[in-house]
């Protein structure tokens, strides 16, 4: 009987023969798997996508690779229920419009990771041994051995910015080259870093000491243009920079100057748009590839398999783990997700660059049932992905787990009468534990940070540019800070200055009209002998 029941369950057909449209060069395994489960599949990578959508307006599912799915495309499919991006990034899909139309959007993170990691190794080798120009020269009948004197990877230092799926796989693939690995990832725990064998450090050290630098960071407001003149000035002459991340993270103008000054070798596989035509980076890139990172048979197969499996699980079992534009449950104000993000961002900055190994949360009052929906904005605050497109709770938990970060949701005592508030604590370190704790709530529809560590009654609205300075309590400190800001024509819009009488410290939080430059923050810190000085900026 059990065997018969198992057979009946595993061969369940999807009601009404739901149609799946695959307008891309995806491995045919996806179509086969879906057909075996009773889906009607149309796969056509040659017909223009809009024409294909019009001809299949009854499609319930669309599976894409890099194809753009915006409002115009979604509106052509009135029966659409699900869009699956066979890959990690989903910036080519209008997730907000899809949500408005009650369409779920999924991705398949990690499916392409190994392909990208191996491409980085290939580009490093090609650049170091001059494979491309040497091939062209030899085919032309030349014999220029002296001209193409190369260098070896073995024993060199590689710096990796971003140690997610791709970065971690890159570390493993380079093991045989006996390279020294420097890593930067604000979300990676020390325990996982030790397991990987990485020396987790800051960005400046990576650019100063590395012979090779590989970028694996997303493009957002914080990372756009971050690889700039200052970092280029730190690089060794002749060092290799590989960008298989996003085009916008590198300042091309600054790169041109650095190429002249330091003969930096630049390998590039990413562009503002994946399309034919002239590329602005052509004059500075030593190796250019047409976004081939995920373009392997193996990656295509894995992405196809996961896309099909997730589609089947979605309709047969209602599994929505990988939905990236999930609708919030009734009763949860989305403002609380913004609050969770803001509190975590402040706590993370208080750790002064240390990677958290543990996150402990407390949700009071009516927020308790919605604790899991705060996981994604918490992860966004200590990672570099865009908080506008949050993953589903289960996916965010897996992301934290992959970085070696433990997440604990504590039982709370509502007799404390904190109302609908939350506390987020971050811990870092092993021998010496560093902690940061921030509590907040929403009052009159405004976010409010109530406490930072033992500095209570802060009552800060996390909007705009906020300069945090903790110092030994003494007269005149705030005046000194204000004077230094005034020298640079920076206005103070608001000031909060709670005290911690137990340790004799004060915390000044100054909201300014513009961002305070890092050099000025360092000068303020030195002048007032600050225990901690940093800036947190919020939109709104």
C-alpha positions, 0 to 999 in steps of 0.5 A: 500500500505504501508503494502504491501511495508513493507512486501516486504521489510522485506522478501527480499531474498538474491540474489544467496542464499549466503552460510553461514558456521558456524563451531562452537557450536553457538546457532541455532537461528543464523542459523534459522534467516539466513535461514528465510532471504534466506541464505543457512546455514551449521552448523557443529561443529564436522568436522575439520574446514579445512575439512569443509571449503574444502567441502564448498568452495563456502561459502560467510560467516563464523561465528566463536567463538574462531576458528582460521581463518588464511591465510590457511583457508581464501584461502580455500574459494575463494567466501568469503566476510565476517567473523563474530566473534560471540564475542568481541575479534578477535585476532584469525582472521588474519584481515590484510590477510582478508583485502588483500583478500578483506574480511571484518571481523566483531565482536559483542562486548558486547555480552558476557559481562554479562557472563564474569561479572557473572563468576567473581562474581562466582569465587570471591565467590568460592575462598572466601568460599573455595567451590571447596576444601570443596566439594572435602573434603566432598565427600571424607567423611571428615568434615573440617569446621574449615579448610574452614573458609571463608570470606564475600564479603559484605563491602570489597573493589574491584578494577576493572582494565578496565571499559568497557562493562564487568567492568561496568556490574561487578559493577552493579552485585556487588551492592547487596554485598555493596562493595566499588568499586575502578576503573581504566580506562584511558578512562572513563569520571568522569561523567560516573564514578560518575554515576556508583558509582566508585571511579576512581583512579590509579593502585597503590591504587587499588592494595594497598587497594583492597581485590579483584582485577578483570582484564578486560584489553586487552593484548598489548605492554603496558599491557603485564606483567604489573601485576608484582612484584611491584604491587604484593608487594602492595597487602594485604596478602590473597587478591584475584586476578581474571584474566578473561582478557588475560593470558599475562597481569600477570607475572606468575614468579612474581606471584609465588613469591607473592603467597609465600610471601603474600598468594595471591589467584589467580583465572584464566580463560585465557591461551596463547592458548585455548586448552587441555594440561598442563597449566603453571599457574597450580601451582599458580592458586587456581581456574582454568577454561577452558575459560568459561566466555562467555560459557553461553546459554544466551551469546551464544544466544546473540552472535548468534543473533547479528552475524546473524543480522549483516550478514543480514544487511551487505548484504541487506543494506550494513551496515558495522558498526562493520567491524574491518578491514575496507579499508580506502577510496580513498584519505586518506593516512593511515599515518594520522591515525597514526598521529591522534593516536600519537597526542592524546597519547601525549595530554592524557599523558599531562592530567597526568592520568586524564580521558578525558570527551571531545575530540575536533578535527579540520581537515584542508585542504583535511583532512576534509572529512575524519574526521570520520576515525580518531575516531578509532585511537583517541579512541585507544590512550586513551583506551588500545586496540591495535591500529593495529586493529582499529574498524570502525568509528561508532563502535569507536564512540559508544566506546567513548560514552559508556565511557562517552566521548563527541566527537566534530569535530569543523568547521575549517577556512582554511584561516589559511593555516594550510594545511593538518593538525589536532588539537586534544584537550582533556579536563578533570575535572568538577570544574577545567578544565584541557586541552591539545591541540596538532597539527600535520601534515605530511611532506615529508611522515614523521609524525610531531608534530608541537605544544603542548599546546602553545609551537609552532614550536616543529617540533617533529617526534613521533618515539622512546622514547620521554621525555617531561619536562615542567619547568619554563624557566631558564638557566641550566635546560636542562644541569641538565636533560642531566646530570641525563640521562648521569648518567644512560648511556642514550643518547640524540638523539634529543632535542627540546625546544620551549618556551611559553613567555606568562607564562615563561615556556619552554618545553624540548622534549628529544628523547633518545636511550632507554626508561627512567625509571619511577624512573629517570623521577621522579628524573628529575622532582624533580630536575628541579621542573618540572610542567610536566614530562612524556615519550611517546614511539612510534614504528617506 
